[in-house]
């Protein structure tokens, strides 16, 4: 019977601490080394994972003690069995052998207990720890852009470990004690690659650890933000471990239960460590606390972390007997983005402001600061946008004189160091896939990719979409195909519908699809441009009515390109256009959150001029708008308003 089927009928028991049990043996340096590594250059005492090779009988005894206590799931002795952690002991070359041996020991013990009682099958979870490095933070406070490890480094070491565990028979992968979500995303990416190689879907459980009672990870994310960042994976369960004892962990388990669509796990420590670093909470006391988890329907899998023993696990077995397990909580299918905090696009959110100023193609100041390597000053532009109300920050480094991959990586790493900015999600904006992918490898949160399209055909489109999904991001799809950019209503809806069917048909969540049907410049004097805004608005209505779950965005400033240099007119056009676009169903847009011209404050006569060009209502709409724009050119906003009043007083034929 598969583990998911069993979870539907009963609560499963995970084993307790491996390290705590190893300490009971009081092993010497020589016993850690064994005969095999007697001449190892570095000290090995404390390298618990190596014991799967040098002391396999001890590891087997520990597994069997937990199985005898009633554990349904035992973890392999591989928490640190990755090349990064093993390098501290000079044993990185043994990673595959350690994982293979550990998985085989656990597999043999579990199978023997299953054979003794087939009605209680036992499972093996491949333990995958976080490594001792973090991809989201710099270890050097003087250089916040620096990383001691990259996403690619982590993906490679996790791939090696995961492939060995899967090859040697683990039932599930347990990515645990997660303190940096980007590390976990690298492990999930590697899991996906191993699954493709071996032609199977591997059940995955995640367990996060919190750094303190503020309820955040070491890398700064809230529980909700963490969940949004990893929910792209088809998880068996998600939960918490380590950090606290059961009583202190309970509020966070309750929070996770409220928002998680997956089965839930919890395996707390045996209280908090005492002055000697030891854990004192007795099996009886922990069991009484865990009973509250059970009685309140909080968990589907329960076990123990630091300080717990087979005696603790035996008590848990008693309290879950005959308990009906809670079902996962079905969550509404909403777009859930995250930085350090979660941002959910609920129906009550009228419009999402995506800050446009961190774009080298759209801001000369930002471009100059990036070119001059004045990153701290460039970061202030992002901070100002968040302070002014941007809910997402667009980052674009597409300039012919810049190394886009390098600059995107540097800036996103720096941005991650400022919690006032990194609390909001990021939109990674580039026409170059290598720049987009470099950005995705920096983001622990769930971001937006801007953009992909059918420009180079369906094969490339689906390949890039698949990678976006593997990195755990939402995606903007441009209305662009092999024939070129869509500039009519018919072409817009044709391309968007085709892209939607391809994406959803290949497993992309519809709520994570954002269409950009091309906001193009109007009032240019060219006849073929006159209906661009009308066609955009009609396309928005069609998408919202016919492509369930999909969102609509656009670069609003493109619309007023003909009036560059005349800020009041541009802002008035943007304001009026957004008013109508939001009514049509536009969900978000790349805008300047500091623009000060509000729709309500625009004089009726100016609104009429703007609406004439937006809705293509008059043959002379462009000429009239140009005349008005010329009359207030180079005026401050206050002077522009005075000029509006002066213009309003003119006879009708002179307006």
C-alpha positions, 0 to 999 in steps of 0.5 A: 500500500502506498504511503499516501493511501495510508495517510488517508486512514491513520496518523503515521509515526516518524522516528526520533533523533538519530544523533541523540541515539548515536551519542548513547554509544559514546563512540571514539574517534577511532570508532568513527574512522573504522578500519576503512578510514584509519588514516583519514587526514581530518578528525571524523568524530561527529561525522554521524553519516560516516557511521553508515559505512564504518559502524553499520550495525549501530545504525541498524540497531537504532533503526530497529529500536524505533521500528520496535517502538512503533515508528511507521517511517524511519529516516536514513542516516544521511542528514549531512550526507552531501558534498558540501557538509562532507567536505568539512571532514574531507569525505565529499568523495564518499557521498554516493557510498554513504547514501547508498549504505544508509538507504540499504540499512534502513530498507532492510530493517523496514522490510523485515518489520513489514514482513512480520506485520504486513498490516503495518507497512514500514517506510523509509524516508531519505533524510536530506539536510539543509547543508551548512551554507545558505544561498539567500544570505551573505556570510560577509556583512561587509559584502551583502552581494556575496554568496558562499554557495549558489543555487547551481552548487546546491542543485548539483550536491543534492542531485548526487545525494537524492539519486543515490537515495532513490537508487537504493530504495527509499520510499520518500524524500524528506527535505528537512530542517529548512532554514533557507527556502532557496536551499530547499528549492534547489533540492526540489529542483534536483528531485525533479531532475532525478525523477525525470532521469528515473522515470518516476514521481518521487514523494517529497515531504518538506519540513521547515525550522523557525529561527525564533518565536517571531515565526520566521526562518533564518532567511527571514520568511514567514510560514505563509511565504515559505509555503507559497515558495514551495507549493509548486512541488507536488508535495506529500506533506509539509511541516515543522521540525526542530526549533522548539519543543512541542508546546512552543511549536504548536501555534506555528503548526496551527498556522500551517494547518490553516493555509496548507493544502498538503498533509501536515507533519510535526516533529519537535525537539524534546523541549529546549536545550539546558545549560549543557545543551541536552534535552530534558523533556520526558516521553510522558510530558512530550506525549501529553503535549503531542496529544493536543496536536492530535485532539485538535486535528493538526497533524498527519505525521508526528515524530521527534527531533533533537533529544527524542528517543524510542521511548518518546516514539512509543508514547506517540504510538499509544495516543494516535491509535484509532484516531481519524486523521485530519484531511488536508485543507482545500485552498482556493486557487489563487495566485500566491506570490512571496518575498519574505512575506506572502502576497495573495491576489484575493478577489478583494485586491482591485489592482496590483502595482508593479514598480517600474523604475528598477529597469535599465531600459526605462529609467536613465537614472537606474541605468547610470547607477548600475553602469557606475556600480553604485548598487546601494543607490540603485537599491534606494530606487527599489525601496522608494517604490515599495514605500510609495505602494508598489506591491511587486518590484520589476527588475530589468537589466537588458542593456547592450553594455551590461552583462545582464546575468551578472547584474541581475544576480548582483542586484537581486542578492543585494536586494535580498539583504534589505527586508524592507524591500525583499518583503515584497515579491519580485518580477524578473524582467528580461527578453533573454532566458539566461538572464531570467534563469539567473534571476530565478536562481537568486529568489527564495520567494515565489516571483514572476517571470516576465516573460515568455512567448510563442515567438520561437515556437511551441517547443521552446515555449513549453521548455521555458514554461516547464523550467519556470514551474520547476523554479516555482514562479508565476509567468507573464506570457506576451501576446507574441508568436511566430508571426510577430507581435499581436496588434489587433484584437483578433491576434491578441485573443488567438495567441493568448488562447493558444498559449493558455491551452498549451500551458494548462495542458502541460500542468501549468497552474492557470492561476499562475498565468499572466497575459500581457496582450500588449499595451501599445502607443496611441496618438502617434499620428499613424492610422493603424495605431488608433485602435490599439487601446480599444483592442487591448481593453476588449482583449482583457475582457475576453481573457477574463471571460474565456481563460479561467484563472488567468491574470492580465497585466501590461506596461502602462507607460507604453501607451503614452510614449508619444507624449514623453517629456510631458509628465502631466499628460502622460500621467493623466493618460495612464490614470484614465486608461487604468481606470477603464482597464481595471473595470475591464478586468486588468489585474496588474500593471507595470507602473510608476507608483509615485505618479500623482495625477489621480483619476478623480482630480483630472478635469472633465475636459481633459478626461474627455480628450484622453478618452477620445484617444483611448477609445478612438472616438473622434477623427481629430482626437490625436490632433486635439490631444497634441494641441493640449499637450503642447499648451502645457508642455514644460509646466510643473503639475501645479502650473499644468492644472492652472493651464487646464483652467485657462484652457477650459475658459477658452471658447469651444472652437478654440479648445 
